[in-house]
Amino acid sequence: MSPSRSDKPARAVAPWVRTRLRTAPWAALSLALLVLVTAYLAAALPRAVDAYETEGLRHEIRTAAPRGTVLELTAEAPGLELDQPEREANLAPGVLRKQQDDVLTLLPEPLRVDPRQTVHGVRTITRVEGLDPWLPRPDGLSPEFVLSSPSELTGHATLRQGRLAAGTARRPEAVVTVKTAASLRLKPGSVVHVPGRVSARPIAVTITGIVEPRGPEDAYWAVEPLLRTPSLASLVGDEVKYYWQAALLLSPESAPSVLATLGDPEVFFRFMPMSGHLTTRDTDRLTAALDSAGGGPDLVKMRRVVGPTGALTTDLDAIVGAYGSMRDAIDPVVAVAVFGIGAVAAVVLAMTGGLFVARRDSELALIRSRGASLTGIGLRLLGETSAVAVPAAALALGLAVATVRPPAGGSGGIPLGPSVLAATAVALIAMLVLPLRAVVVHRTPRLHGGRDDLLTARPSRRRTVLELTALVLTVGAVASLRLRGTADAGDHLVSAAPVLVGLIAAMLLVRIYPLPLRWAARPARRLRGAVGPLALARAGRSSSTGTLPLLALVLALTTAAFGGSVLAGVADARDRAALLATGADARIEGSVEWTPLPAPLTEAVRGTAGVRDLAPVQVEYGVSVPSVQGTSAQQMTAQLVGVEPGSYTRLANRTGFGPFPAGLLASTGRGGPGAVADTDRVLPAIASPSVAERLGTAPLEIVAAAGVFHVKVVAVRPTTPAVSGTDFLLVNGADLTHRAATALLVTGSPDAAALRAAVAGASKAGDFAVTTRSEERSTYVDSPLQSGAEGIYLGAIGAGAGYAVVAVLLSLMQSAPERTKLLARLRTMGLTRKQGRRLLGLEALPQAVLAALGGTLVGWATVPLLAPGIDLFRLALATAPGLAPLDSAPLRADPWSLVLPALAVVLLTALAATGQAWWAGRRGSIKELRAGDAR
């Protein structure tokens, strides 16, 4: 029986995907590399943001003062309704230890505390008087003591003399720190008597030893500094009198003895929260937990353990709230950069797909003309791109997870979901661009396409509708950003405003692109030679698909200009804040107010290397300012500044803070000690707006330590270098009765160490402090939130520059085969290699110049357009508005960020086109001149 036709083996057919990848390995590798880089950036971005926000939260808690972060639970000591033995039993060390352990189990998540810094005990709320006559009394006032019995004292202090305290409720014993012993003249064996509550017989506390704190900056000692360091307090009455305040560290066994004193005893439990496990996503949970522990259900549970009077106090909620407000202020500004670089990356991926479709246009047209379905073509192309994009995106995701790690020292990880979504989005764009564009281009079979020139292309109605829709969205986003600012972090349309402005500008540039080419073509015909007119003609006949390269370049330049302006605005705000805080490049003033500068100090500073100018000033704080309304007006104080007009005017002109002509403060010639009785003399003064409004135009009397005189306001300035406050009054220092410079404002670039050495050599140690502008500036950058956000902007600018380079190269590669053919054919007509390089360079320049001009203009217009809605204050300065010398940090256009990227694009395009011409000139032209080549 002969075999039937169906029994014959099927003819082997090469798999489409494998064949295509083997045929064009470099194209597949290029796409894989682009997807790898883009997906890595997309996947790493949310991890980097999460990492620096998490580190920012931990930093805020870790660097805050222990007194601000500690959780302190207090309760009243057992009351008189109980018998004395029962009251004392409730304060036994074992009972308090059990209460502490029970409270620890009730702290809500995510609160976790450091067991090494956890302490409990009994203390007196009201300080008790030391009755012994041998105790030091500076002004005849008895010292006052806090009686406290902190637990685990042996783990936080080293015994220096005597022995540790033991004692009982009837015979209390205590230890004191080294500083307390030195200041209060205490030693082992001393007995301190304090008043008793029940009887007139005082309570005797025996000092058994002297200890030295280990880690005095730890929470154990820092929460209540009086435990380790006594202080000299003041009592203000008819005269100021001073007395000592100190602490006696009772043993836990002696703690019940405080019930017999007049000190209002209470039980306390201190818990030092840890931050290493917290992440930025725990902010809301942490706030809710603190609210619950401070006055909610969790506090009710704690009261069941410590008693109905239990109360938990902490400033940790304020610290977390300040972090949250800073994060909410910075995130929308960062989102602008993210949207910008994301749009550029998406356009470049779309350009890559367009390049592949253009290179395979004839192949796909042939397949389509022979009956291939759009579905079949699309699925096969989707298989090609999937085989390249999916592994590249997966590898990029793995690299992002491996390289961008959570902050060290914590257990909180970074969620994988956002990175997976970002990498998937990149992979989908890379996978779908090629098949979708091929399906759109080859909807109907065709042999050869018509001309697709920018000069002859006419926008479709669909394109017009899309452009109008984008225009409406842009107008809405810009208006919303100007009105509401970036306060609404969830409004992504607002964050995309710069991108939308760039998109509209690119669409407008594409529409007007033919006009300058037509205008330039007419005079070019009159030029000698064919290179110029031919280059313009070729530029005009370039494919209308050049919209994507133009859009990519405009968006990249807009993103670079906006990002550069943000970074420049941040740097400018920090410089101005530091300069306003110091008044000059360096400031020298007394550690105590009204400390006159010694005469040798000025000359010593003047001789320091790097010092160019000095401005001595006399500053008096808290001077009462009279009012034109008389005594009925509310009291107001200002800072009186006596200056030397010549040097001070030079300083004000250099800093830009309230400059004025030196003649405004011309001396009256009636100053010094001889003018004590001349209180009617009138001094010209420059005042701040509020002071000028209060003084009016008539001379009013000023009573100050510098003298008594009248002032008349001759000018108003909002700021001045000598003081950072908003209320000030400038006068000529030579007209003051008591003349003594108290501060020295230094101009130049002196070394801080050399300047301090000069000051120390001309004055007593510690009398004068030196503050430099650079040191002051560094204090405004102390949060990982700020440095992380700046890093994102730097990365966005760098990535935008990289994608701009790729866009230029893709644009040139798309037309490379046609340009190579043209060059080969023109070479047969006598075109030299030099002319060929000029032709290709001039052909590529019009679009690059248009993109550079458009990107520069759009960036220049975008910054002032969006500036009213963007305040860089929290990104620039670490403090809240009102706590820094500046109240705002507006966004301003940075010329370098506008011009340099644009020039780089033009230069890169010219170099790439020249390199393409050089390479084409080295190759043979046999392939390009073969008969039968497609047009």
HELIX and SHEET records of a PDB file:
HELIX    1   1 ARG A    5  ASP A    7  5                                   3    
HELIX    2   2 TRP A   16  THR A   23  1                                   8    
HELIX    3   3 PRO A   25  THR A   63  1                                  39    
HELIX    4   4 PRO A   66  THR A   69  1                                   4    
HELIX    5   5 GLN A   84  ALA A   89  1                                   6    
HELIX    6   6 PRO A   93  LEU A  106  1                                  14    
HELIX    7   7 PRO A  115  GLN A  117  5                                   3    
HELIX    8   8 LEU A  153  GLY A  155  5                                   3    
HELIX    9   9 VAL A  178  LEU A  184  1                                   7    
HELIX   10  10 ALA A  219  ALA A  222  1                                   4    
HELIX   11  11 PRO A  225  LEU A  227  5                                   3    
HELIX   12  12 PRO A  252  ALA A  260  5                                   9    
HELIX   13  13 THR A  280  ASP A  282  5                                   3    
HELIX   14  14 THR A  283  GLY A  295  1                                  13    
HELIX   15  15 PRO A  297  VAL A  306  1                                  10    
HELIX   16  16 LEU A  316  ARG A  359  1                                  44    
HELIX   17  17 ASP A  361  SER A  369  1                                   9    
HELIX   18  18 LEU A  374  THR A  403  1                                  30    
HELIX   19  19 GLY A  417  VAL A  441  1                                  25    
HELIX   20  20 ARG A  461  ARG A  484  1                                  24    
HELIX   21  21 HIS A  492  SER A  495  1                                   4    
HELIX   22  22 ALA A  497  ILE A  512  1                                  16    
HELIX   23  23 PRO A  514  ALA A  524  1                                  11    
HELIX   24  24 VAL A  531  GLY A  540  1                                  10    
HELIX   25  25 SER A  544  GLY A  546  5                                   3    
HELIX   26  26 THR A  547  THR A  582  1                                  36    
HELIX   27  27 ALA A  599  ARG A  606  1                                   8    
HELIX   28  28 GLY A  630  SER A  632  5                                   3    
HELIX   29  29 PRO A  645  THR A  655  1                                  11    
HELIX   30  30 ALA A  662  LEU A  665  5                                   4    
HELIX   31  31 PRO A  673  ALA A  675  5                                   3    
HELIX   32  32 PRO A  689  LEU A  695  1                                   7    
HELIX   33  33 GLY A  733  ASP A  735  5                                   3    
HELIX   34  34 ALA A  752  GLY A  761  1                                  10    
HELIX   35  35 ARG A  773  SER A  778  1                                   6    
HELIX   36  36 PRO A  784  GLN A  814  1                                  31    
HELIX   37  37 ALA A  816  THR A  828  1                                  13    
HELIX   38  38 ARG A  833  LEU A  866  1                                  34    
HELIX   39  39 ALA A  867  GLY A  869  5                                   3    
HELIX   40  40 PHE A  873  ALA A  876  1                                   4    
HELIX   41  41 PRO A  895  ARG A  922  1                                  28    
SHEET    1   A 4 VAL A 119  THR A 124  0                                        
SHEET    2   A 4 PRO A 265  PHE A 271 -1                                        
SHEET    3   A 4 LEU A  71  GLU A  76 -1                                        
SHEET    4   A 4 ALA A 311  THR A 313 -1                                        
SHEET    1   B 6 VAL A 128  GLU A 129  0                                        
SHEET    2   B 6 GLU A 144  SER A 148 -1                                        
SHEET    3   B 6 VAL A 240  LEU A 250  1                                        
SHEET    4   B 6 GLU A 173  THR A 177 -1                                        
SHEET    5   B 6 ILE A 203  PRO A 213  1                                        
SHEET    6   B 6 ALA A 157  GLY A 162 -1                                        
SHEET    1   C 4 VAL A 128  GLU A 129  0                                        
SHEET    2   C 4 GLU A 144  SER A 148 -1                                        
SHEET    3   C 4 VAL A 240  LEU A 250  1                                        
SHEET    4   C 4 SER A 231  VAL A 236 -1                                        
SHEET    1   D 6 VAL A 128  GLU A 129  0                                        
SHEET    2   D 6 GLU A 144  SER A 148 -1                                        
SHEET    3   D 6 VAL A 240  LEU A 250  1                                        
SHEET    4   D 6 GLU A 173  THR A 177 -1                                        
SHEET    5   D 6 ILE A 203  PRO A 213  1                                        
SHEET    6   D 6 VAL A 191  VAL A 194 -1                                        
SHEET    1   E 9 LEU A 700  ALA A 704  0                                        
SHEET    2   E 9 GLY A 707  VAL A 716 -1                                        
SHEET    3   E 9 VAL A 682  ALA A 687  1                                        
SHEET    4   E 9 PHE A 728  ASN A 732 -1                                        
SHEET    5   E 9 THR A 637  VAL A 643  1                                        
SHEET    6   E 9 VAL A 611  SER A 624 -1                                        
SHEET    7   E 9 ALA A 743  GLY A 748 -1                                        
SHEET    8   E 9 ALA A 586  GLY A 590 -1                                        
SHEET    9   E 9 PHE A 768  THR A 772 -1                                        
END                                                                             
